[in-house]
Amino acid sequence: MSMVDSIAATATSLSAAKLQQSYSLALTKKAMDTQETAAQQLLNMLPQQPSMGTYIDTYA
């Protein structure tokens, strides 16, 4: 294999690794966004708590 072929193979390999890393990062960001949305929806499903001063515990 000549030196030019080695340089071309290395450049191709580096480019493929960069693409794989970019894809992996994008996929991770998408998963984190999905989890954030799911957590927000779960928090919105919780019943609203009365604010301080509006609830009197008469059984205490």
PDB file of N, CA, C and O in Angstrom, chain B, residues numbered from 101:
ATOM      1  N   MET B 101       0.849  -1.168   0.000  1.00  0.00           N
ATOM      2  CA  MET B 101       0.000   0.000   0.000  1.00  0.00           C
ATOM      3  C   MET B 101       0.902   1.241   0.000  1.00  0.00           C
ATOM      4  O   MET B 101       1.859   1.321   0.770  1.00  0.00           O
ATOM      5  N   SER B 102       0.603   2.150  -0.823  1.00  0.00           N
ATOM      6  CA  SER B 102       1.433   3.345  -0.916  1.00  0.00           C
ATOM      7  C   SER B 102       1.063   4.343   0.172  1.00  0.00           C
ATOM      8  O   SER B 102       0.053   4.197   0.860  1.00  0.00           O
ATOM      9  N   MET B 103       1.895   5.345   0.308  1.00  0.00           N
ATOM     10  CA  MET B 103       1.673   6.361   1.334  1.00  0.00           C
ATOM     11  C   MET B 103       0.381   7.139   1.081  1.00  0.00           C
ATOM     12  O   MET B 103      -0.324   7.495   2.025  1.00  0.00           O
ATOM     13  N   VAL B 104       0.070   7.402  -0.190  1.00  0.00           N
ATOM     14  CA  VAL B 104      -1.150   8.124  -0.546  1.00  0.00           C
ATOM     15  C   VAL B 104      -2.371   7.303  -0.169  1.00  0.00           C
ATOM     16  O   VAL B 104      -3.359   7.841   0.332  1.00  0.00           O
ATOM     17  N   ASP B 105      -2.301   5.990  -0.411  1.00  0.00           N
ATOM     18  CA  ASP B 105      -3.418   5.117  -0.045  1.00  0.00           C
ATOM     19  C   ASP B 105      -3.613   5.087   1.471  1.00  0.00           C
ATOM     20  O   ASP B 105      -4.748   5.071   1.948  1.00  0.00           O
ATOM     21  N   SER B 106      -2.520   5.078   2.225  1.00  0.00           N
ATOM     22  CA  SER B 106      -2.612   5.080   3.684  1.00  0.00           C
ATOM     23  C   SER B 106      -3.250   6.373   4.189  1.00  0.00           C
ATOM     24  O   SER B 106      -4.093   6.350   5.086  1.00  0.00           O
ATOM     25  N   ILE B 107      -2.844   7.487   3.610  1.00  0.00           N
ATOM     26  CA  ILE B 107      -3.414   8.771   4.020  1.00  0.00           C
ATOM     27  C   ILE B 107      -4.903   8.812   3.692  1.00  0.00           C
ATOM     28  O   ILE B 107      -5.701   9.289   4.498  1.00  0.00           O
ATOM     29  N   ALA B 108      -5.282   8.316   2.518  1.00  0.00           N
ATOM     30  CA  ALA B 108      -6.690   8.298   2.122  1.00  0.00           C
ATOM     31  C   ALA B 108      -7.502   7.396   3.044  1.00  0.00           C
ATOM     32  O   ALA B 108      -8.614   7.745   3.441  1.00  0.00           O
ATOM     33  N   ALA B 109      -6.940   6.230   3.387  1.00  0.00           N
ATOM     34  CA  ALA B 109      -7.645   5.307   4.274  1.00  0.00           C
ATOM     35  C   ALA B 109      -7.810   5.911   5.666  1.00  0.00           C
ATOM     36  O   ALA B 109      -8.858   5.751   6.291  1.00  0.00           O
ATOM     37  N   THR B 110      -6.794   6.596   6.148  1.00  0.00           N
ATOM     38  CA  THR B 110      -6.867   7.233   7.456  1.00  0.00           C
ATOM     39  C   THR B 110      -7.900   8.363   7.456  1.00  0.00           C
ATOM     40  O   THR B 110      -8.662   8.514   8.410  1.00  0.00           O
ATOM     41  N   ALA B 111      -7.920   9.143   6.397  1.00  0.00           N
ATOM     42  CA  ALA B 111      -8.891  10.234   6.297  1.00  0.00           C
ATOM     43  C   ALA B 111     -10.314   9.697   6.244  1.00  0.00           C
ATOM     44  O   ALA B 111     -11.215  10.254   6.871  1.00  0.00           O
ATOM     45  N   THR B 112     -10.516   8.628   5.504  1.00  0.00           N
ATOM     46  CA  THR B 112     -11.838   8.008   5.413  1.00  0.00           C
ATOM     47  C   THR B 112     -12.271   7.455   6.767  1.00  0.00           C
ATOM     48  O   THR B 112     -13.421   7.617   7.174  1.00  0.00           O
ATOM     49  N   SER B 113     -11.345   6.805   7.455  1.00  0.00           N
ATOM     50  CA  SER B 113     -11.636   6.247   8.772  1.00  0.00           C
ATOM     51  C   SER B 113     -11.969   7.350   9.773  1.00  0.00           C
ATOM     52  O   SER B 113     -12.896   7.210  10.570  1.00  0.00           O
ATOM     53  N   LEU B 114     -11.220   8.434   9.732  1.00  0.00           N
ATOM     54  CA  LEU B 114     -11.474   9.560  10.624  1.00  0.00           C
ATOM     55  C   LEU B 114     -12.832  10.191  10.345  1.00  0.00           C
ATOM     56  O   LEU B 114     -13.558  10.555  11.270  1.00  0.00           O
ATOM     57  N   SER B 115     -13.166  10.317   9.081  1.00  0.00           N
ATOM     58  CA  SER B 115     -14.457  10.879   8.706  1.00  0.00           C
ATOM     59  C   SER B 115     -15.605   9.998   9.190  1.00  0.00           C
ATOM     60  O   SER B 115     -16.619  10.500   9.676  1.00  0.00           O
ATOM     61  N   ALA B 116     -15.440   8.686   9.055  1.00  0.00           N
ATOM     62  CA  ALA B 116     -16.477   7.756   9.519  1.00  0.00           C
ATOM     63  C   ALA B 116     -16.631   7.826  11.029  1.00  0.00           C
ATOM     64  O   ALA B 116     -17.750   7.773  11.540  1.00  0.00           O
ATOM     65  N   ALA B 117     -15.518   7.945  11.751  1.00  0.00           N
ATOM     66  CA  ALA B 117     -15.579   8.043  13.207  1.00  0.00           C
ATOM     67  C   ALA B 117     -16.265   9.336  13.630  1.00  0.00           C
ATOM     68  O   ALA B 117     -17.040   9.346  14.586  1.00  0.00           O
ATOM     69  N   LYS B 118     -15.986  10.416  12.927  1.00  0.00           N
ATOM     70  CA  LYS B 118     -16.621  11.707  13.242  1.00  0.00           C
ATOM     71  C   LYS B 118     -18.132  11.636  12.998  1.00  0.00           C
ATOM     72  O   LYS B 118     -18.914  12.154  13.796  1.00  0.00           O
ATOM     73  N   LEU B 119     -18.539  11.002  11.906  1.00  0.00           N
ATOM     74  CA  LEU B 119     -19.961  10.844  11.611  1.00  0.00           C
ATOM     75  C   LEU B 119     -20.640  10.003  12.680  1.00  0.00           C
ATOM     76  O   LEU B 119     -21.742  10.330  13.121  1.00  0.00           O
ATOM     77  N   GLN B 120     -19.987   8.918  13.099  1.00  0.00           N
ATOM     78  CA  GLN B 120     -20.555   8.056  14.122  1.00  0.00           C
ATOM     79  C   GLN B 120     -20.707   8.810  15.450  1.00  0.00           C
ATOM     80  O   GLN B 120     -21.713   8.658  16.143  1.00  0.00           O
ATOM     81  N   GLN B 121     -19.720   9.608  15.791  1.00  0.00           N
ATOM     82  CA  GLN B 121     -19.792  10.380  17.026  1.00  0.00           C
ATOM     83  C   GLN B 121     -20.911  11.414  16.958  1.00  0.00           C
ATOM     84  O   GLN B 121     -21.641  11.603  17.931  1.00  0.00           O
ATOM     85  N   SER B 122     -21.048  12.077  15.829  1.00  0.00           N
ATOM     86  CA  SER B 122     -22.113  13.081  15.670  1.00  0.00           C
ATOM     87  C   SER B 122     -23.489  12.431  15.771  1.00  0.00           C
ATOM     88  O   SER B 122     -24.398  12.972  16.400  1.00  0.00           O
ATOM     89  N   TYR B 123     -23.631  11.267  15.145  1.00  0.00           N
ATOM     90  CA  TYR B 123     -24.905  10.543  15.188  1.00  0.00           C
ATOM     91  C   TYR B 123     -25.225  10.124  16.622  1.00  0.00           C
ATOM     92  O   TYR B 123     -26.359  10.268  17.077  1.00  0.00           O
ATOM     93  N   SER B 124     -24.226   9.610  17.325  1.00  0.00           N
ATOM     94  CA  SER B 124     -24.423   9.174  18.702  1.00  0.00           C
ATOM     95  C   SER B 124     -24.818  10.335  19.601  1.00  0.00           C
ATOM     96  O   SER B 124     -25.699  10.190  20.449  1.00  0.00           O
ATOM     97  N   LEU B 125     -24.181  11.477  19.427  1.00  0.00           N
ATOM     98  CA  LEU B 125     -24.499  12.658  20.225  1.00  0.00           C
ATOM     99  C   LEU B 125     -25.918  13.148  19.941  1.00  0.00           C
ATOM    100  O   LEU B 125     -26.651  13.508  20.862  1.00  0.00           O
ATOM    101  N   ALA B 126     -26.299  13.160  18.673  1.00  0.00           N
ATOM    102  CA  ALA B 126     -27.652  13.596  18.309  1.00  0.00           C
ATOM    103  C   ALA B 126     -28.702  12.653  18.899  1.00  0.00           C
ATOM    104  O   ALA B 126     -29.749  13.094  19.375  1.00  0.00           O
ATOM    105  N   LEU B 127     -28.413  11.355  18.862  1.00  0.00           N
ATOM    106  CA  LEU B 127     -29.337  10.372  19.411  1.00  0.00           C
ATOM    107  C   LEU B 127     -29.468  10.532  20.923  1.00  0.00           C
ATOM    108  O   LEU B 127     -30.567  10.420  21.467  1.00  0.00           O
ATOM    109  N   THR B 128     -28.360  10.791  21.599  1.00  0.00           N
ATOM    110  CA  THR B 128     -28.387  11.000  23.043  1.00  0.00           C
ATOM    111  C   THR B 128     -29.183  12.247  23.402  1.00  0.00           C
ATOM    112  O   THR B 128     -29.978  12.232  24.342  1.00  0.00           O
ATOM    113  N   LYS B 129     -28.970  13.323  22.656  1.00  0.00           N
ATOM    114  CA  LYS B 129     -29.733  14.555  22.906  1.00  0.00           C
ATOM    115  C   LYS B 129     -31.227  14.325  22.711  1.00  0.00           C
ATOM    116  O   LYS B 129     -32.040  14.818  23.493  1.00  0.00           O
ATOM    117  N   LYS B 130     -31.590  13.579  21.671  1.00  0.00           N
ATOM    118  CA  LYS B 130     -33.003  13.297  21.405  1.00  0.00           C
ATOM    119  C   LYS B 130     -33.611  12.485  22.549  1.00  0.00           C
ATOM    120  O   LYS B 130     -34.734  12.751  22.978  1.00  0.00           O
ATOM    121  N   ALA B 131     -32.862  11.491  23.042  1.00  0.00           N
ATOM    122  CA  ALA B 131     -33.346  10.676  24.159  1.00  0.00           C
ATOM    123  C   ALA B 131     -33.526  11.524  25.412  1.00  0.00           C
ATOM    124  O   ALA B 131     -34.502  11.351  26.142  1.00  0.00           O
ATOM    125  N   MET B 132     -32.596  12.438  25.666  1.00  0.00           N
ATOM    126  CA  MET B 132     -32.713  13.311  26.832  1.00  0.00           C
ATOM    127  C   MET B 132     -33.909  14.247  26.701  1.00  0.00           C
ATOM    128  O   MET B 132     -34.605  14.498  27.684  1.00  0.00           O
ATOM    129  N   ASP B 133     -34.153  14.759  25.513  1.00  0.00           N
ATOM    130  CA  ASP B 133     -35.318  15.622  25.298  1.00  0.00           C
ATOM    131  C   ASP B 133     -36.610  14.853  25.525  1.00  0.00           C
ATOM    132  O   ASP B 133     -37.555  15.377  26.114  1.00  0.00           O
ATOM    133  N   THR B 134     -36.649  13.617  25.061  1.00  0.00           N
ATOM    134  CA  THR B 134     -37.832  12.776  25.239  1.00  0.00           C
ATOM    135  C   THR B 134     -38.077  12.510  26.719  1.00  0.00           C
ATOM    136  O   THR B 134     -39.217  12.570  27.181  1.00  0.00           O
ATOM    137  N   GLN B 135     -37.009  12.214  27.470  1.00  0.00           N
ATOM    138  CA  GLN B 135     -37.151  11.966  28.899  1.00  0.00           C
ATOM    139  C   GLN B 135     -37.596  13.224  29.641  1.00  0.00           C
ATOM    140  O   GLN B 135     -38.394  13.149  30.576  1.00  0.00           O
ATOM    141  N   GLU B 136     -37.086  14.367  29.227  1.00  0.00           N
ATOM    142  CA  GLU B 136     -37.492  15.623  29.856  1.00  0.00           C
ATOM    143  C   GLU B 136     -38.973  15.890  29.624  1.00  0.00           C
ATOM    144  O   GLU B 136     -39.681  16.322  30.534  1.00  0.00           O
ATOM    145  N   THR B 137     -39.440  15.634  28.408  1.00  0.00           N
ATOM    146  CA  THR B 137     -40.854  15.827  28.085  1.00  0.00           C
ATOM    147  C   THR B 137     -41.727  14.880  28.899  1.00  0.00           C
ATOM    148  O   THR B 137     -42.770  15.279  29.418  1.00  0.00           O
ATOM    149  N   ALA B 138     -41.296  13.625  29.010  1.00  0.00           N
ATOM    150  CA  ALA B 138     -42.064  12.647  29.781  1.00  0.00           C
ATOM    151  C   ALA B 138     -42.124  13.039  31.257  1.00  0.00           C
ATOM    152  O   ALA B 138     -43.174  12.917  31.887  1.00  0.00           O
ATOM    153  N   ALA B 139     -41.014  13.503  31.808  1.00  0.00           N
ATOM    154  CA  ALA B 139     -40.993  13.921  33.212  1.00  0.00           C
ATOM    155  C   ALA B 139     -41.901  15.129  33.427  1.00  0.00           C
ATOM    156  O   ALA B 139     -42.609  15.206  34.430  1.00  0.00           O
ATOM    157  N   GLN B 140     -41.879  16.063  32.494  1.00  0.00           N
ATOM    158  CA  GLN B 140     -42.737  17.247  32.615  1.00  0.00           C
ATOM    159  C   GLN B 140     -44.213  16.859  32.571  1.00  0.00           C
ATOM    160  O   GLN B 140     -45.027  17.417  33.306  1.00  0.00           O
ATOM    161  N   GLN B 141     -44.556  15.902  31.709  1.00  0.00           N
ATOM    162  CA  GLN B 141     -45.941  15.452  31.636  1.00  0.00           C
ATOM    163  C   GLN B 141     -46.362  14.762  32.930  1.00  0.00           C
ATOM    164  O   GLN B 141     -47.490  14.941  33.390  1.00  0.00           O
ATOM    165  N   LEU B 142     -45.461  13.976  33.519  1.00  0.00           N
ATOM    166  CA  LEU B 142     -45.777  13.333  34.798  1.00  0.00           C
ATOM    167  C   LEU B 142     -45.972  14.370  35.903  1.00  0.00           C
ATOM    168  O   LEU B 142     -46.871  14.235  36.733  1.00  0.00           O
ATOM    169  N   LEU B 143     -45.133  15.398  35.913  1.00  0.00           N
ATOM    170  CA  LEU B 143     -45.290  16.445  36.921  1.00  0.00           C
ATOM    171  C   LEU B 143     -46.600  17.193  36.736  1.00  0.00           C
ATOM    172  O   LEU B 143     -47.229  17.587  37.718  1.00  0.00           O
ATOM    173  N   ASN B 144     -47.015  17.393  35.504  1.00  0.00           N
ATOM    174  CA  ASN B 144     -48.280  18.084  35.241  1.00  0.00           C
ATOM    175  C   ASN B 144     -49.483  17.250  35.666  1.00  0.00           C
ATOM    176  O   ASN B 144     -50.553  17.798  35.926  1.00  0.00           O
ATOM    177  N   MET B 145     -49.319  15.926  35.739  1.00  0.00           N
ATOM    178  CA  MET B 145     -50.412  15.051  36.131  1.00  0.00           C
ATOM    179  C   MET B 145     -50.625  15.027  37.648  1.00  0.00           C
ATOM    180  O   MET B 145     -51.676  14.589  38.115  1.00  0.00           O
ATOM    181  N   LEU B 146     -49.643  15.493  38.417  1.00  0.00           N
ATOM    182  CA  LEU B 146     -49.785  15.497  39.873  1.00  0.00           C
ATOM    183  C   LEU B 146     -50.870  16.479  40.284  1.00  0.00           C
ATOM    184  O   LEU B 146     -51.037  17.529  39.663  1.00  0.00           O
ATOM    185  N   PRO B 147     -51.605  16.135  41.333  1.00  0.00           N
ATOM    186  CA  PRO B 147     -52.646  17.070  41.789  1.00  0.00           C
ATOM    187  C   PRO B 147     -51.999  18.333  42.347  1.00  0.00           C
ATOM    188  O   PRO B 147     -50.906  18.295  42.913  1.00  0.00           O
ATOM    189  N   GLN B 148     -52.688  19.434  42.178  1.00  0.00           N
ATOM    190  CA  GLN B 148     -52.186  20.708  42.677  1.00  0.00           C
ATOM    191  C   GLN B 148     -52.314  20.738  44.200  1.00  0.00           C
ATOM    192  O   GLN B 148     -53.354  20.375  44.750  1.00  0.00           O
ATOM    193  N   GLN B 149     -51.267  21.165  44.863  1.00  0.00           N
ATOM    194  CA  GLN B 149     -51.276  21.283  46.321  1.00  0.00           C
ATOM    195  C   GLN B 149     -51.807  22.664  46.695  1.00  0.00           C
ATOM    196  O   GLN B 149     -51.513  23.651  46.020  1.00  0.00           O
ATOM    197  N   PRO B 150     -52.582  22.731  47.762  1.00  0.00           N
ATOM    198  CA  PRO B 150     -53.055  24.056  48.191  1.00  0.00           C
ATOM    199  C   PRO B 150     -51.865  24.899  48.641  1.00  0.00           C
ATOM    200  O   PRO B 150     -50.904  24.388  49.216  1.00  0.00           O
ATOM    201  N   SER B 151     -51.947  26.174  48.374  1.00  0.00           N
ATOM    202  CA  SER B 151     -50.858  27.053  48.774  1.00  0.00           C
ATOM    203  C   SER B 151     -50.905  27.297  50.281  1.00  0.00           C
ATOM    204  O   SER B 151     -51.926  27.051  50.924  1.00  0.00           O
ATOM    205  N   MET B 152     -49.813  27.774  50.832  1.00  0.00           N
ATOM    206  CA  MET B 152     -49.723  28.019  52.275  1.00  0.00           C
ATOM    207  C   MET B 152     -50.772  29.041  52.707  1.00  0.00           C
ATOM    208  O   MET B 152     -50.990  30.057  52.047  1.00  0.00           O
ATOM    209  N   GLY B 153     -51.400  28.747  53.812  1.00  0.00           N
ATOM    210  CA  GLY B 153     -52.359  29.686  54.365  1.00  0.00           C
ATOM    211  C   GLY B 153     -53.795  29.461  53.916  1.00  0.00           C
ATOM    212  O   GLY B 153     -54.704  30.068  54.481  1.00  0.00           O
ATOM    213  N   THR B 154     -54.032  28.618  52.928  1.00  0.00           N
ATOM    214  CA  THR B 154     -55.395  28.399  52.462  1.00  0.00           C
ATOM    215  C   THR B 154     -55.956  27.074  52.967  1.00  0.00           C
ATOM    216  O   THR B 154     -57.146  26.810  52.792  1.00  0.00           O
ATOM    217  N   TYR B 155     -55.134  26.240  53.587  1.00  0.00           N
ATOM    218  CA  TYR B 155     -55.570  24.943  54.060  1.00  0.00           C
ATOM    219  C   TYR B 155     -55.444  24.924  55.575  1.00  0.00           C
ATOM    220  O   TYR B 155     -54.377  25.194  56.125  1.00  0.00           O
ATOM    221  N   ILE B 156     -56.554  24.599  56.249  1.00  0.00           N
ATOM    222  CA  ILE B 156     -56.549  24.537  57.714  1.00  0.00           C
ATOM    223  C   ILE B 156     -56.829  23.100  58.128  1.00  0.00           C
ATOM    224  O   ILE B 156     -57.874  22.542  57.794  1.00  0.00           O
ATOM    225  N   ASP B 157     -55.888  22.505  58.858  1.00  0.00           N
ATOM    226  CA  ASP B 157     -56.057  21.147  59.341  1.00  0.00           C
ATOM    227  C   ASP B 157     -56.868  21.194  60.631  1.00  0.00           C
ATOM    228  O   ASP B 157     -56.354  21.556  61.689  1.00  0.00           O
ATOM    229  N   THR B 158     -58.128  20.826  60.530  1.00  0.00           N
ATOM    230  CA  THR B 158     -59.001  20.919  61.696  1.00  0.00           C
ATOM    231  C   THR B 158     -58.883  19.697  62.615  1.00  0.00           C
ATOM    232  O   THR B 158     -59.444  19.699  63.711  1.00  0.00           O
ATOM    233  N   TYR B 159     -58.172  18.670  62.189  1.00  0.00           N
ATOM    234  CA  TYR B 159     -58.020  17.472  63.000  1.00  0.00           C
ATOM    235  C   TYR B 159     -56.717  17.438  63.783  1.00  0.00           C
ATOM    236  O   TYR B 159     -56.451  16.467  64.492  1.00  0.00           O
ATOM    237  N   ALA B 160     -55.912  18.465  63.671  1.00  0.00           N
ATOM    238  CA  ALA B 160     -54.604  18.459  64.361  1.00  0.00           C
ATOM    239  C   ALA B 160     -54.742  18.686  65.836  1.00  0.00           C
ATOM    240  O   ALA B 160     -53.742  18.709  66.554  1.00  0.00           O
TER     241      ALA B 160
END
